[in-house]
Each structure stands twice: as C-alpha cells, then as structure tokens.
Amino acid sequence: MALASVSAFASYDQSARVNEEDISDYLSEALIMDFHLLGTLNVDMGNPVTDIVHYWEEDALNSDQLTLTISLASGDLSITHSASTAPHVGDFVTANIGGTNSETMQITLVNSTTNCTVTRSINSTTAASIANSGTVTLQRKEQEFSDIGTDASVNPIVRLNYSEIIPARDLQISGSQLARKMATAQLQDQVAHQLANRMIEWKRGFTKSLLYSERLGPGSDSVYRAMGGYRYWAKAAAASAQLNTTASTLTLAILDAVNKSIVDQGRYPDTLAVGTDLVGSVNAVDYSIRRMLESDTKAGYVVNQILLGQGNAVDVVVDGRVNSGDALLFSRSQFVPRPLQGRAMFTIAGQDWVDGRKRRVLGEWTCEVRNPETLGYVTNKI
C-alpha cells in the first residue's frame, strides 16, 4: 500500500501559526526527570540543528597497526601488510601475542606501500609465527638529524543524519467530555490531561527512535523521513567483534570481549543499557567487580555499575524500551540527541469544530552519533 500523501502546506485551517505553542521547556523537565535512558543521555536542547539534514565532522587519526595479508613464518625477513598506514625505516613492529618476550622487529627497508623488509628478534625477543590477517603494532622511531617526512594529515570524516518528526497520537475531545465533572481535580481539564498522556507516549516513541530507527530521507510530503538510531549506526560502522549476535546468556566474558574491541580503538565506554529482561544476567556478574546500590525500602541490592576487564567502569541503565535480549555498550559523549531549531516539542490546536477540540503534539529530532565504529551492540541474549 502506498504511503499517504499530505500537503506540505497543510495548516489545520489556521493562519500565522496562531494556535501553535512551543512546550519544549516542559520537555526539558520531563527528560531530566526520566530515570531511564533519556535521563542518562546528553540530550542537547541548547544546541539545536538548523536543517533537516544534519552534518558533523569527526577527526580521524593515523593507525598504529598493520594487518598482515600474507602469513609470517618465524624465519621470514619481510612482511606484507595492508596499506592503511605508513611505516618507515627504523620503526619497530611488535607482534600482538602477549608475554614479556613478544617479538619486536625493526623495519630496515620500505619496499612498497604494502611490503617491508625487517630485522627479526630485536634484543633476542622470540621470533613469532603470525597468521594471515594477524595484526602487528607500529612504534614510530626517528633518527638524529632526520628531516620532516611526508604529510600525515588525515581528512575528517563527514557523517549525516536526518531529522525525524516524532508525533504523539492526536486527540479530539468532544463537548460532552469537556462538560463532565470528574471525581478528581486532575481529570477536570480533559484537554490538559490527555495532552499530558500524549507527551508520555511521545517520550516512549522518541526513545524507540533513538535506539532502533532506520535512516530514511531526506523525505517529502509523500516519503517519510527518519533518523538513523543506535542500531542503524552500529550495524553500518561497528567492527564485527562489537556486534555479538549469537544467541546465548549475557555474561561478563561477552561484555569484556566487546569492550576490548572498543577500548583497542581508544574509546572507553561508560554506559551499558539493557532491557528489563537482562537485569538478572547483570545481577549475576561476580560481586567483586560490581558496585551495588542498597535498597532502603526492601532487602536486596541493585547493580548500578560494573568494572569491565579493561579497567573502565560502566553505569548500568535499565530501560524497558530496550528490546528484549539487547545490551548496548557505548560512551554517552558520542550519542547526542538534538532537536531541529524551534521544534523540540510543540502543540498545535486545530480549528475546533462546533462541539469539541482538536490537539496534536509533535517534536522533530535527530541524533548525532560520533565514532559509530566504537559502538557495542549485543543481542539475542537471555
């Protein structure tokens, strides 16, 4: 079935936006008081985006690792590697095999962008055999009186996301409903009461979009526009080691493996978001590496922080809007929801018909996801 087409200039029979009211201040308070994921994220209300297509730049760094494209035997005197970085004569090459006697080689000749001659076993370190696709680490070395080399500037990465119009459900209150005298004062103004409920629904939909929306755009009056959420960016950019999709129980070993791949790229996650179904798995983590909040209303503890194997502690955020079986591992500084200017949240009052009132609640937001290659997405867990 084709998507509905609506006029881009529809105005609910009103002119000059006389019945539109910005209620983003109320939204700010609602987000602050959200004790789940939204209250944890760095929601940037004060720095809105200015277009429906939002661009941002990320600085990129030169890699200090080489990936071998041909296996290396312990007696080989040359290495064939990816061309993703620029080794030069004098650099140390260290095999990432651990231990105090891991082999160190030194580059003596750069034959091409993908091949170097090396001296093996520097300082009697033990010669290693390394499989194809194995990684080695470069340590830059420079000689006395050396000259400035070739330019190593790296162009920034430009990314984009679309803004998404996130609606609450519309409401139409009849004259009969308006005339009723409800038992409690909170229900006597049905319009205000129903608008408050629609805002709760809006916040639920907003969280779902931030987590699971698929990027579509730029959109029109007949084509929907949607921002890319957390899952979209993780699938598009994160390394396979950070996308743990095998059905199993969520364990500390799984979290440590995903975390290590992220930490190896230079970012230290500070947040672990899970749904309510994985609380038991989180609580089962060894007590010696978790921080617990003691309940003052009943016996028991709630795990609110876990120390992962790479030394970074992550805050545990439980949110029922995270899909069952999902665990998200990320840094809050890289996942920033931002509104389109003037459209964080507003209500539109349609022209009231003879015997009732119409209202709509909308908000238009995007999500700036920096360095999505360092997101962790774990799914199919129990």
Buried (B, 14 or more C-beta within 10 A) or exposed (E): EEEEEEEEEEBBEEEEEEBBEEBBEBBBEBBEEBEBBBBBBEBEBEEBBEEBBBEBEBEEEEBEBBBBBBEBEEEBEBBBBBEEBBBBBBBBBBBEBEEEEBBBBBBBEBEEEBBBBBEBBBEEBBBBBBEEEBBBBBEEEEEEEEEEEEEEEEEEBEBBBBBBBBBBEEBBBEEEBBEEEEEEEEEEBBBEBBBBEBBEEBBBBBBBBBBBBEBBBEBEEEEEBBBBBBBBBBBBBBBEEBBBEEEEEBEBEBBEBBBBBBBBEEBBBBBBBBBEBBBEBBBBBEEEEBBEEEEEEEEEEEBBBBBBBBEBBBBBBBBEBBBBBBBBBBBBEBBBBBBBEEBBBBBBBBEBEEEBBBBBBBBBBBBBBBBBBBBBBBBEBE
